[in-house]
Amino acid sequence: MFRYRLVRFLLKLVQMTISRLVVNGRDHIPASGPYIVAVNHMSVADTPILLISFPIIKWRFFAGEKWRSHWLYGPIMSWLGAVYIDRGAVDRAALKEALAALVAGHVFGLAPEGSRSKVGYMQEARGGVAYLASRANVPILPVGLVNTDVLFANTKRLRRTQLVANIGPAFTLPDLGRRPRAQDMEAYTHYIMIRIAAQLPPRYHGIYADSPALAALLAGEDPWPCCQQVAERP
């Protein structure tokens, strides 16, 4: 675990220089893996903030293929357990490696949206997280990161940013009573995304802002029937 301790220490020094970080919901973090951490994605700072917000654990996580050859981030990400994935296609090899990591008991971090949002709010997610969670049958821990989208702009202006990491309760995908099919992935994906949205201020909800499933969840009701309706729409 030396590598995680070292990198986390260095990241913490940088973070404390340019921002203040508040972490809510640490009591929701499971004592051990395997589980999936699903987070909204607005900045290259998201992964470092996750590493700082969580206790020292052995991570595996998805990273875009383009980062593999980066002179600085590539070696660090590989050292920390990155699984490089082709964002432009269904990367079955990367999904297989991620599934193997979960079977081995690791914690796996990913952003269901794939690429980071450039509009400052949540965008439509891809189906990889639903596929991985349904195959691995492990808990999912939703995390909402706040203000990482303005972190670097504030830093350029010599302003410290108030960052917030909201860690929600772990959940599992609804049991269908049968093996999930391809058409179930859209409902599962929506179910995961509203759980992340529930950890964020409304300004970040984006395409999920008007989701009846999110409204049901925030009202303390079961959102799954609404998620199924989303998947059934033409």
Secondary structure, 3 states (H helix, E strand, C coil): CHHHHHHHHHHHHHHHHHEEEEEECHHHCCCCCCEEEEECCCCCCHHHHHHHHCCCCCEEEEEEHHHCCCCCHHHHHHHHCEEEECCCCCCHHHHHHHHHHHHCCCEEEECCCCCCCCCCCCCCCCCHHHHHHHHHCCCEEEEEEECHHHHHHHHHCCCCEEEEEEECCCECCCCCCCCCCHHHHHHHHHHHHHHHHCCCCHHHCHHHCCCHHHHHHHCCCCCHHHHHHHHHCC
